[in-house]
């Protein structure tokens, strides 16, 4: 019975921390998640380092770590399934696309909403082979943090 309580505690703490981290990351916004900057990478590593002991609750065995891993994996799959069947929850958890460039013009209000500087936007554009916004019909920050560029027809 003690083993069940111990490992059940690992599952509850792990799932709770997973949901908390998903909420915090969603609440505080995102830029381009596909290309983490050095501070973003350090942030993710520190979250992992700080939350691991609280997930395991002192049980640092391979089995305890395996239980935590399975709990995170299942929590992620369950959240994905719930979001698939619940558009309302999906809208709360997942970000909507934001139009950043419209017909060659940068939408300053969108940059402010995303907390994205012009310098960062130009870095993203260069990754797409563009040096300015002038030849771009639509530049969209997608809900997953990737950036889509639709060029004007020549």
C-alpha positions in Angstrom: 0.0 0.0 0.0 2.9 2.4 0.8 4.4 1.8 -2.7 1.0 2.7 -4.3 0.8 5.9 -2.3 4.5 6.8 -3.1 4.2 6.2 -6.8 0.7 7.7 -7.0 2.2 10.8 -5.4 4.8 10.9 -8.1 2.1 10.8 -10.8 0.0 13.5 -9.1 2.9 15.8 -8.6 4.2 15.3 -12.1 0.8 15.8 -13.8 0.2 18.9 -11.6 3.6 20.4 -12.5 3.1 19.6 -16.2 -0.2 21.4 -16.3 1.2 24.3 -14.3 4.1 24.7 -16.7 1.8 24.5 -19.8 -0.4 27.2 -18.2 2.5 29.5 -17.3 4.2 29.2 -20.8 0.8 29.8 -22.5 -0.1 32.7 -20.2 3.2 34.5 -20.6 3.2 34.2 -24.3 5.5 32.8 -26.9 7.6 34.1 -29.7 9.1 31.6 -32.1 9.3 28.3 -30.1 11.0 26.5 -32.9 14.2 28.5 -32.5 14.9 29.0 -28.8 17.3 31.8 -27.9 20.0 31.2 -25.3 17.9 32.7 -22.4 14.9 30.6 -23.5 17.0 27.4 -23.5 18.4 28.3 -20.1 14.8 28.9 -18.9 13.6 25.5 -20.1 16.6 23.8 -18.5 16.1 25.5 -15.2 12.5 24.6 -15.1 13.4 21.0 -15.7 16.1 21.1 -13.0 13.9 22.8 -10.5 10.8 20.7 -11.0 12.4 17.2 -11.1 13.0 16.9 -7.4 9.4 18.0 -6.6 8.0 15.5 -9.1 9.9 12.6 -7.7 9.3 13.5 -4.0 12.6 12.1 -2.9 12.3 8.9 -4.9 15.2 9.2 -7.3 15.2 5.6 -8.4 15.0 4.6 -12.1 11.5 3.3 -11.5 10.4 6.6 -9.9 11.9 8.5 -12.9 10.1 6.1 -15.3 6.8 6.7 -13.5 7.3 10.4 -13.8 8.2 10.1 -17.5 5.1 8.0 -18.2 2.9 10.4 -16.3 4.2 13.4 -18.3 3.8 11.4 -21.6 0.2 10.4 -20.8 -0.7 13.8 -19.5 0.5 15.3 -22.8 -1.4 12.8 -24.9 -4.6 13.2 -22.8 -4.4 17.0 -23.1 -3.9 16.7 -26.9 -7.0 14.4 -27.1 -9.1 16.7 -24.9 -8.0 19.7 -27.0 -8.9 17.9 -30.2 -12.5 17.3 -29.0 -12.9 20.6 -27.2 -12.4 23.6 -29.4 -13.1 25.9 -26.4 -10.2 24.4 -24.4 -8.0 24.4 -27.5 -8.5 28.1 -27.9 -7.6 28.7 -24.3 -4.4 26.5 -24.4 -3.2 27.1 -27.9 -2.4 30.5 -29.3 -4.2 31.8 -32.4 -2.2 33.0 -35.4 -1.3 36.7 -35.5 -0.9 38.7 -38.7 2.4 40.6 -38.3 2.9 41.8 -41.9 0.0 42.7 -44.1 0.7 43.7 -47.7 4.2 44.8 -47.1 3.4 46.8 -43.9 4.4 45.7 -40.4 1.5 45.8 -38.0 3.1 47.5 -34.9 0.1 46.5 -32.7 0.8 42.8 -33.5 4.5 43.2 -32.6 3.5 44.7 -29.3 0.9 41.9 -28.7 3.6 39.3 -29.3 6.3 41.2 -27.5 8.4 40.9 -30.6 10.9 43.5 -31.6 11.5 44.7 -35.1 15.0 43.3 -34.8 13.6 39.8 -34.0 11.1 40.1 -36.8 13.9 40.9 -39.3 15.9 37.9 -38.0 12.8 35.7 -38.7 12.4 37.2 -42.2 16.1 36.5 -43.0 15.5 32.9 -42.0 12.8 32.9 -44.8 15.2 34.5 -47.3 13.7 38.0 -47.1 15.6 41.1 -46.1 12.6 43.4 -45.6 8.8 43.3 -45.4 8.2 45.0 -48.7 7.8 41.9 -50.8 5.7 40.0 -48.3 1.9 39.8 -48.7 1.3 38.1 -45.3 3.6 37.4 -42.4 1.9 35.3 -39.8 3.1 34.2 -36.4 1.4 30.8 -36.1 -0.2 29.4 -33.0 2.7 27.0 -32.5 5.3 29.7 -32.6 6.4 29.1 -36.2 6.4 32.0 -38.7 4.7 31.8 -42.1 5.7 34.0 -45.0 3.5 34.5 -48.1 5.3 36.5 -50.7 3.7 39.0 -53.2 3.5 37.5 -56.7 6.1 38.9 -58.9 
